[in-house]
Amino acid sequence: MKIAITYGKDHVLRPLDEAEIVGIYDSDKSVVEEYENPGYMRSKEFAMLYILKEKPDAIVVKQGFLCPGSYAMSRGKLKYIITDKGMVEELLEEIDNSSTASELDEEIYAENEFE
């Protein structure tokens, strides 16, 4: 399974538009390939467009990582792995035992204008 992970150079997991890096984790090889995120400081939708071109099976998300637009773009094309981990290394320790979801609750992708 190929899993998209968005994070900064410091390896802290970040929302699609705040992540400098898009990592594609290949669970068969236990390897992460890193790519520069063209959506960094632009938009979550632009980042999602790039991620979808890489054809992962799933994406790691936390509350606020997606927006309604990026969720709509990925729905039906990706599975979602919801995590509470903060660092890539912490996530990778448990990712093979993580469950996936086909859809997300609105609270995960909703934009809160008071943040």
C-alpha positions as MATLAB code, in Angstrom:
seq = 'MKIAITYGKDHVLRPLDEAEIVGIYDSDKSVVEEYENPGYMRSKEFAMLYILKEKPDAIVVKQGFLCPGSYAMSRGKLKYIITDKGMVEELLEEIDNSSTASELDEEIYAENEFE';
ca = [
       0.000    0.000    0.000;
       1.227    3.513   -0.801;
       0.350    6.161    1.768;
       0.728    9.945    1.380;
       2.052   11.830    4.403;
       2.391   15.616    4.566;
       4.993   17.140    6.854;
       7.596   19.834    7.349;
      11.372   19.627    7.102;
      11.330   19.088   10.870;
       9.267   15.880   10.291;
       6.222   17.298   12.106;
       2.960   16.276   10.412;
       1.287   19.319    8.842;
      -1.845   20.259    6.856;
      -1.602   20.016    3.082;
      -0.891   23.720    2.529;
       1.630   24.007    5.394;
       3.710   20.919    4.566;
       6.974   21.451    2.730;
       7.193   17.731    1.965;
       4.831   15.109    0.584;
       6.103   11.699    1.579;
       4.846    8.561   -0.120;
       5.297    5.596    2.204;
       5.447    2.211    0.472;
       4.396   -0.342    3.086;
       5.705   -3.237    0.971;
       9.229   -1.787    0.948;
       9.021    0.178    4.255;
      10.453    3.206    2.446;
       9.339    6.846    2.285;
      10.013    8.751   -0.928;
      10.007   12.500   -0.337;
       8.822   15.145   -2.799;
       8.666   18.918   -2.596;
       5.037   19.958   -2.023;
       3.982   22.354   -4.806;
       0.981   23.323   -2.670;
       3.167   24.593    0.186;
       1.953   28.069    1.182;
      -0.516   27.985   -1.727;
      -3.586   25.832   -1.137;
      -4.759   22.478    0.139;
      -6.429   21.805   -3.203;
      -3.185   22.377   -5.119;
      -1.356   20.008   -2.786;
      -4.113   17.399   -3.173;
      -3.887   17.632   -6.960;
      -0.193   16.760   -6.726;
      -0.844   13.935   -4.242;
      -3.494   12.390   -6.495;
      -1.018   12.426   -9.402;
       1.315   10.264   -7.289;
      -1.512    7.669   -7.038;
      -1.293    6.666   -3.366;
      -3.865    4.295   -1.899;
      -4.366    6.362    1.255;
      -3.478    9.643    2.962;
      -2.729   10.371    6.606;
      -4.968   13.078    8.073;
      -5.673   14.907   11.296;
      -8.296   17.525   12.003;
      -7.586   20.550    9.798;
      -5.266   18.767    7.349;
      -7.887   18.855    4.587;
     -10.515   21.389    3.584;
     -13.894   20.741    1.948;
     -12.354   21.182   -1.511;
      -9.390   18.849   -1.011;
     -11.667   16.292    0.646;
     -14.087   16.430   -2.299;
     -11.173   15.948   -4.720;
      -9.907   12.862   -2.881;
     -13.179   11.249   -1.829;
     -13.624    7.929   -3.599;
     -10.004    8.003   -4.807;
      -8.160    7.618   -1.491;
      -8.636    5.925    1.847;
      -7.980    7.995    4.962;
      -5.790    7.110    7.917;
      -6.727    9.289   10.877;
      -3.876    9.787   13.333;
      -3.117   11.609   16.537;
       0.662   11.316   16.069;
       2.763   14.449   15.706;
       5.952   13.203   14.075;
       6.556   11.115   10.962;
       8.693    8.646   12.909;
       5.934    8.076   15.504;
       3.418    7.543   12.718;
       5.582    5.055   10.833;
       6.042    2.919   13.957;
       2.306    2.154   13.947;
       1.168    2.819   10.382;
       1.063   -0.832    9.334;
      -1.492   -1.477   12.095;
      -3.613    1.592   11.271;
      -7.139    1.284    9.984;
      -8.437    3.161    6.962;
     -11.745    4.896    6.344;
     -13.502    5.538    3.042;
     -15.160    8.710    4.311;
     -14.453   11.279    6.999;
     -16.629   13.012    9.556;
     -17.102   16.664    8.644;
     -15.175   17.811   11.722;
     -11.961   16.407   10.202;
     -12.096   18.489    6.998;
     -14.271   21.451    8.006;
     -12.631   24.844    8.028;
     -12.933   26.769   11.267;
     -12.695   30.492   10.639;
     -11.811   31.090   14.295;
      -8.553   29.110   14.263;
];
